[in-house]
Amino acid sequence: MTITPNSPEPVVTQTNPICPKNALDTPAATPPDVLRCAYMELVVTDLDRSRKFYVDVLDLVVTEESEDAVYLRSFEEFIHHNLVLREGPVAGVAAFSYRVRSPEDLDRAVAFYTELGCRVERRADGFTKGIGDSVRVEDPLGFPYEFFHEVEHVERLAWHYHLYTPGALVRLDHFNQVTPDVPRAVAYMEDLGFRVTEDIQDEAGTTYAAWMRRKSTVHDTAMTGGDGPRMHHVAFATHEKHNIIAICDKLGSLRMSDHIERGPGRHGVSNAFYLYLRDPDGHRIEIYTQDYYTGDPDNPVVTWDVHDNQRRDWWGTPVVPSWYTDASIVLDLDGNPRPVIARTDDSEMAVTIGADGFSYTRKEDTDAMTTRKQGEYKLGNQL
């Protein structure tokens, strides 16, 4: 299925419309039963500086800390942490970590990735504090994935309203990964048990991004087309959009508004209200709220036209170039940066930013975009 000139916007189908050309062989081994994205381990170059940003500014809760690491969680979390900040010489991502349903799923993870020819390591006492028996892999796309079941429980602060701040972060919502070949990545994630909820394509069938889920929301991770493997962002949820506005006000009052990269706004894809921030090392964090339920087995897939101005922002606010170009490196299991492979398919930025004349708000309009809006939608007019 591809976007066609007369299609309604967006296109809705009952099955995944993405067609890989060079998919990996599907393992015969049963994949682990993934429940949700659970935590990310970030390497930062100045732990004290990063702690101040995530704790004093974003109000994440400190579960535990040591000389070289801080373990943080959101207000509604009951497992030990949602984010690990670990000091190191090079900023990067050490683990995209998923919780699985049972201890036996760790055996399945080992078999699944061994069959794929991936490097696999298992530690009975875990790779981080608060997490028990765990499996880490260098997956076929080059990302460091972790799977675990056993956890240390901590106090869930959902009812401690006296501790809430106006911009309280309540849940870890999703990851977003940058990879050169989105269809190949989607096929591999489907073998792992993930399902596509939304994607972006063009009339030629080029896929620019796809959103995939295990829990019953729009995504646990997204695959964004670009030079990779890299981490585009990690996202935390708030209860309401006014919480996101409060974070913007706080950053302004602290004279830290330069940490805001994009937003606030509302996505067309996912329908969520968003804000993108950059931490002191440049790692991108999304603050996110109000997406929708996707848990039914026949949940339809939504495909957006890459030239629809409202796909990335429902109000048509331009996407800044850094949002397309910048991303965090990822590390192998020894802590070394993974090499980055260039994307050869069309770039979403190249086809949607600049005076290319392709983007639209109402597809049926035949006239060129009015001059007064070109600078808003087409950043190429401003650069």
N, C-alpha and C positions, 0 to 999 in steps of 0.2 A: 504494500500500500504506500502511495506517495501523495504528497500535496498536489492538487490539480487546480487550474485557474478558477474553476467555478465551484470549488468546494466551499462549504460553510466554514467559518472560523470559530474554534478549531475543529478538526476532524475527530470523530469519536468512533472507536472500533471495539470489538469484543476480545480481540487477541492482539498480541504484540506485533506491531507493523514493521519492526526493524529486521532487516535481512543481512546477516553477516556474510562476507565473502570468504573469510579465512578463519572460521571458528575453530577453536581447540576441539580435540576429540573429547566427547563426553565420557567421564570415567565410569567404569562399571561399578565402582564402589559407591555405596550410599552416602550422600553428603551429610554433614552434621546438621541437626535441626536448630537453626539460628532463631533466637527469640527477638533480639533487638540489638542495635548499636548500643554499647554500654559505656565505653570510655575511650579517650585518646591519650596517648603518651607523647607529649611535646618536649623536645630538647630546646632549651633556651640558653642564651649566653650570659645572662646576668639574672640569677635567681631572685635576688632581692627586688630588682626593678620589675620583673615579671609578676612576682607576688603582689606588689603594690597595685599593679594594674588589675589583676584578676580578683583580688580580695578587697582592696580599698575602693576601687572604682566600680567593678562589676558585681561585687558583693557575693561572690561564690564563698561557700563555707569551707573552712579548713578542717579536714578530718584528722590529719596527721602531717607532721613535717620533720625533716632532718636537715643536715648541713647541705645536702645536695639535691633534695627533692621536696616538693610540696604536693599533697594529695587533697584535691578539692572536689566538692559535690554541690549539687543544686538542692533547693529546698525540699523537693518532694522525693529525693532519692533515698533508698534504704541500703544500697550496697556501698561499699567503702568509699568509692570515688567515681567521678565522671571524667576527671581530668587530672593527669599527672604532669607537673612541671619538673623537669630534671635538668640540672645545669650541665652543659657540655660545651665543647669548643666550637661546634657548628650547629646553628639552629636548624631543626628539621623535625620530621615526624618519625617516632620510633615504633608506634603501633596504632592501627585501627582495630579496636577491640570489640568483639561481639560475645554476648552471653548465649550459651546453648542450653537446650532443655534438660539434658541429663548428663551424668558423668560418662555414659557410654558414647555420647556424641563426640567426645574427645578422641576416642578410638577411631570413630568414623572420620574425623578430620584428618588424623594421621594417614589413614588408608586412602582417603580421597586425594590428598595433596601428594602423597608418595606416588600414586598412579599417574599424576600429572607431571611428575619429574621435578617437583619443587623441593627446595631445602626446607626441612621440617625439624623443629626442636621442641622438646617437651620437658617441663619442669614440674615435678610433683608438688613443690612448695611455691610455685608461681614465679612470675617475672617481676611482679610489683607487690608491695605490701597490701594486705587485705584481699588478695586473690589467691585461690588455691591452685590445684592442678590445672595447668594451662598448656596450650599448644600455640606456638608461633611459627609462621611460615613466611617465606618470600614467595608471594603468589605468582601466577603466570603473567600478570601484568606488571610485576615489579614492586608491588606494595607489600609492606609488612603487616600481615593480618594476625590477629590473636583470637583464640577461642577458649572460653572458660565456662565452668558452671559453678564451682564452689566459691563462695564469697564470705567475707566477714560482714555481718549486718551491723549497721549503725542506726542511730536515732533518725527517723524520718521527721523533718521539721515542718511538715505541711500544716499542722495545727498551731504552730508557734508564731502567731501573727504579730506578736510584739517584737519579733526579730526581723520581720519583713521590711524591706525598703521599697520605695516607689518603683524601682526597676528590677525587682527580685527575679532571678532566673530560677525556674522551677523544674526543668527537665533538660536532659541532653536529647536533642531531636534527631540530628543526622550528621553524616559526613558528606563531603563532596570531593570527588577525585578527578584529577586531570589525566587523560590518557589519549594517545594518538588515534586509536581505532575504536570508536564508541561501539559499533555493532559487535565487534569481537569481544569487547568487555561485557556487553549485555548478555551475549550467549553464555559466556563463562559464569556470570552471576546467576543466570537462570538455572544452570547446572547445579549451582550452590543452593538453589531453592528460592531465589528472589524473583519478584514479579514486577514488570514494568507498569507504572501508573501514568506517566506522561513522557513525551519526547518532543524534540524539535527537529524538523526536517525541511528540505526544500523540494521543489518540483522534480528535481533529478533524482531524489531519493537519498541524498547525502544526509546523514544523521549527525547533528551537532551536539546533542546532549540527550540523556535519558535519566529518568528518575525511577528508582527501584526500591521496593519495600519488603520487609518481613513483618514488622508490627503493622497495625491497621491504620497507618497514616500515609501521606503521600510518598515518603521515602525514609529509609534508613541510610541510604547512600545514593548519590547521583554520580553519573559518569559524564564528565564534560570534555569535549574534544579540544585537544591542545597538546603541546609538548609535554611528555610525561614519561614515567610516573611522577606526579606531584600532588600535593594536597591543596585543593582550592580553598576550602573552609571547613570548620567545625561549627555546628549550630546548636545554640541553647534556646529553649522556649520560655516565653513569659505567658502569664495568664491572659493579658489583654494588650491591645495596641497602645493604650495610654502608658503602659509600663515602658514601652520602647521610647515614647516621647520623653518620659522622665529621664531615661538614660541619656538622651541627647541634651536635655537641660543640664544634667549633672556634669557632663563633659564640657559643656559651654562654661558653666560656673567655675570649673577647675582650670579653665584655659587649656583644655585638652581636646578641643573640637577637631584638631588636625588628625586625631585618631579615627574620625568618621571618614570612610572612603566613599560610601554610597548610601543614599536613603536619608530619612525613612521614606518608605513607599509601600506599595502593594504589588506583588507579583501577579502576572497572568497565570503562568505555570505555578501550580500549587495553591493559588488564591491567597497565599499567606502575606501578612504584613511583615516587613523586614527592615533591618538595619545592618550594614556591614561595617565592621571596625577592623583596625589593624593593631596588633599588640606591639610592644616595644621591639620585638625581633621581626616584625612584618608578617607574622602568622595572621591569617584572616579569620575572624569570628563573625558569624551571623547571629543576630538576635531575631527571633522568629515567632510568629503566633498566628493562629486562626486558619490553619489549613483544614482539610476535610477527611472524612472516614473513607477507607478503601478496603475494608476487611472482607466483603462478600466475595465468593469465588468467581462471580461473573462481573466483578467491578470493571467498568469499561476503561480503555486506554485513550488518553487525550493526546492528539498530535497537533502541534502548533507549527505554523509556517514561520520559517526563520526570518522572513521579511515583515512579519506582523510586529509593529512597534509595541504592542501591548503584551507580548509574550513575557518579556523580562520585567516590565513595569506596567501595571494596568493603567496608569495615568500618562504613559508615554514619556516619562522622565528619562533622559539619556543615560546609557551605561558608560561610565568613565573607562577610558582605555586600560587603566591599570587592573581593572576587574577582569579583563580578558587576558592580560599578559602576565600578571604576577601570580605566583603560587609558591608554596613551601616545598623544599626538597623532601624526599623521603629517604629513610636510612635502611640499610640491610640489617641482618640480625647481629652483625658485629659492630653496628653503629657507624658504618661508612656510608657516605652519600651514594645513592643509586644513580647510574648514568641516565640522562634524559634523552629520549628519542623524539625526533621532530615529527609533528603531524604532517601527513602528505595530503589528506583531504582538505577541502576548502575550510578556511578559517571563518568562524562566525563574526569576528570583529571585522575582517576584510570585506565581507559581503553586507554588513549592516552599519558600519561606521564609515563616514566619508561621503562625498557628494556622488554616490552611485545611483541615486534615484530609484532604488528598488523598494525601500521600506514604505509601509502604508499603515494607516489606521483603519480605513474602510476600504476593503479590497475592491468594491465595485466602483470606487471613484476612478475616473479616467484622467482627470487633470493632475498635473504635477503638484506635489505638496506646496502649499502656500509659502511664500518666502519668509513670512514672519515666524513660521514653525520650523523651518529647515535647521536653524541653529539649535533648536531645542532637541529635535529628534536626531539630527545628523551631526555628530560631534566633529566630523571632518571640516565642517564650516567654521569651527571655533579654534582648531589646532593651528 
